[in-house]
């Protein structure tokens, strides 16, 4: 019996992944690195320690991930101040449905606590969540299962009583390793055959996910 929903944030609840792609590329280019969209796709939802290794693979051992990351943050901040943050299609309907039906709801995100809390407040959806679990609250981030295992623990349920909702392969891997059922709402690309085999369902928007909570 499903008792809880655990939702990723960037790319799943809020429409930020295409913005990340733009500014990762701009930040890398600023330091002379030719970052491609496929590079950005590989680091989606990854914990910083793993993203750092990816950057070394992409651009060589001398590449400073931290410097590029800080530049990306500096570029993104004024963009969001000017344009705001957009919700993904069906988010309001899904959250209202889950709350009305009595499901426990948690955010499980690779984003830090400060930014997660800020975004949830700005979008006026913080009221829906029983718990928030972020990358800086666990030892190992996605694609390791730690974030989801901590979410399950905080919600007081079993892993197989939770449906995780993710947009990216690394998030799907994390939730699956934790023993959760996983619904994927693809954002920037479609899942590979390997990822598809891990899914409980794939939907086009968040509202469609409601039917799996019965």
C-alpha positions in Angstrom: 0.0 0.0 0.0 1.4 3.4 -1.0 1.6 5.8 1.9 3.9 8.5 0.8 5.3 10.5 -2.2 8.9 11.7 -2.4 9.5 14.3 -5.1 12.7 15.6 -6.6 12.8 19.4 -7.1 14.8 20.7 -10.1 13.3 19.5 -13.3 10.6 17.6 -11.6 8.7 20.3 -9.6 10.3 23.4 -10.9 11.3 24.2 -14.5 15.0 24.9 -13.9 17.0 22.3 -15.8 17.1 24.2 -19.1 18.3 27.2 -17.1 21.0 25.1 -15.5 22.1 23.9 -18.9 22.4 27.4 -20.3 24.5 28.7 -17.4 26.7 25.6 -16.9 27.7 26.1 -20.5 28.2 29.8 -20.1 30.2 29.4 -16.9 32.5 26.7 -18.5 33.0 28.8 -21.6 34.0 31.7 -19.4 36.9 29.7 -18.2 37.7 28.3 -21.7 36.0 25.0 -21.6 33.8 23.8 -24.4 30.9 22.4 -22.4 28.2 20.7 -24.5 24.5 19.9 -23.6 25.3 16.2 -23.3 27.9 17.1 -20.6 25.2 18.9 -18.6 22.8 16.0 -19.0 25.4 13.7 -17.4 25.7 15.8 -14.2 22.0 16.4 -13.6 21.1 15.5 -10.0 24.6 14.4 -9.2 26.2 15.2 -5.9 29.0 17.7 -6.2 31.7 15.0 -5.5 30.5 13.0 -8.5 30.0 16.0 -10.7 33.6 17.1 -10.0 34.8 13.7 -11.3 32.7 14.2 -14.4 34.3 17.6 -15.1 37.8 16.0 -14.8 36.7 13.4 -17.3 35.2 16.0 -19.7 38.0 18.6 -19.5 41.1 17.1 -17.8 42.5 16.7 -14.4 43.3 20.5 -14.1 39.7 21.5 -14.5 38.4 23.3 -11.4 34.8 22.2 -10.9 34.3 24.5 -7.9 35.3 27.6 -9.8 33.0 26.8 -12.7 30.2 26.0 -10.3 30.5 29.3 -8.4 30.5 31.2 -11.7 27.3 29.3 -12.8 25.7 30.3 -9.5 26.7 33.9 -10.0 25.2 33.9 -13.5 22.0 32.2 -12.4 21.1 34.3 -9.4 20.2 37.5 -11.2 18.4 35.6 -13.9 16.0 34.1 -11.3 15.7 37.4 -9.5 14.5 38.9 -12.8 12.4 36.1 -14.3 11.4 34.1 -11.2 10.9 30.3 -11.0 8.3 28.4 -13.0 6.4 25.4 -11.7 6.3 22.3 -13.9 2.9 21.4 -15.5 0.5 19.7 -13.1 2.5 20.4 -9.9 -0.4 22.2 -8.1 -2.9 19.5 -9.0 -0.6 16.7 -7.9 0.3 18.3 -4.5 -3.3 19.2 -3.8 -4.4 15.6 -4.7 -1.8 14.0 -2.5 -2.5 16.3 0.5 -6.3 15.8 0.1 -5.9 12.0 0.1 -3.7 12.0 3.2 -0.4 10.9 1.7 2.8 12.0 3.4 4.9 14.2 1.1 8.7 14.9 1.1 11.2 16.7 -1.1 14.4 14.8 -1.9 16.8 17.0 -3.8 20.4 17.4 -4.8 20.0 21.1 -4.0 21.1 22.6 -0.7 18.6 23.3 2.1 18.8 27.1 1.8 17.9 27.2 -1.9 15.3 24.5 -1.6 13.5 26.3 1.2 13.7 29.6 -0.7 12.1 28.1 -3.8 9.4 26.3 -2.0 8.4 29.5 -0.2 8.5 31.6 -3.3 6.2 29.2 -5.1 3.9 28.9 -2.1 4.1 25.1 -2.0 6.1 24.7 1.2 2.8 24.1 3.1 2.4 20.7 1.3 5.6 19.1 2.5 6.0 17.1 5.7 9.7 16.7 5.3 12.6 18.1 3.2 15.8 16.1 2.6 18.7 17.8 0.7 22.1 16.7 -0.5 23.9 18.6 2.3 21.9 16.6 4.9 23.2 13.2 4.0 26.6 11.6 3.5 26.3 10.6 -0.2 24.1 12.4 -2.7 22.4 11.0 -5.9 22.9 8.5 -7.6 23.4 6.9 -4.2 20.2 6.1 -2.3 21.0 8.1 0.9 18.7 11.0 0.2 15.7 8.6 -0.4 16.6 6.4 2.5 16.6 9.4 4.8 13.3 10.6 3.4 11.8 7.2 4.0 13.1 7.3 7.6 11.8 10.8 8.3 8.4 9.9 6.9 8.1 6.8 9.1 7.2 4.5 6.3 8.9 1.6 4.3 10.6 2.1 1.0 8.1 0.0 -0.9 5.3 2.2 0.5 6.7 5.2 -1.3 6.5 6.5 -4.8 9.4 8.6 -5.9 8.9 11.1 -8.7 12.0 12.1 -10.7 13.0 13.6 -14.0 16.6 12.5 -14.4 18.4 9.2 -14.6 20.6 9.8 -11.6 17.6 10.5 -9.5 15.8 7.4 -10.8 18.9 5.3 -9.8 18.9 6.8 -6.3 15.2 6.1 -5.7 15.4 2.6 -7.2 18.4 1.7 -5.1 16.5 2.8 -2.0 13.7 0.4 -2.9 11.1 3.0 -3.8 8.7 2.7 -6.8 9.7 5.3 -9.3 7.6 7.5 -11.6 9.7 9.4 -14.2 8.5 12.7 -15.7 11.2 13.1 -18.4 12.4 16.7 -18.7 15.4 17.3 -21.1 15.6 13.8 -22.5 13.9 10.4 -22.6 15.1 7.5 -20.4 17.4 4.8 -21.7 16.3 1.2 -21.8 18.3 0.6 -18.7 16.5 3.4 -16.8 13.1 2.4 -18.2 13.4 -1.0 -16.7 13.6 0.5 -13.2 10.4 2.6 -13.6 7.0 1.9 -12.0 5.6 4.3 -14.6 6.6 7.1 -17.0 4.2 10.1 -17.4 4.2 13.3 -19.5 3.3 15.6 -16.6 2.8 15.6 -12.9 -1.0 15.6 -13.0 -0.8 12.2 -14.8 1.0 10.8 -11.7 -2.1 11.2 -9.6 -3.7 8.0 -11.0 -0.8 5.9 -9.4 -1.8 7.0 -5.9 -4.9 5.0 -5.3 
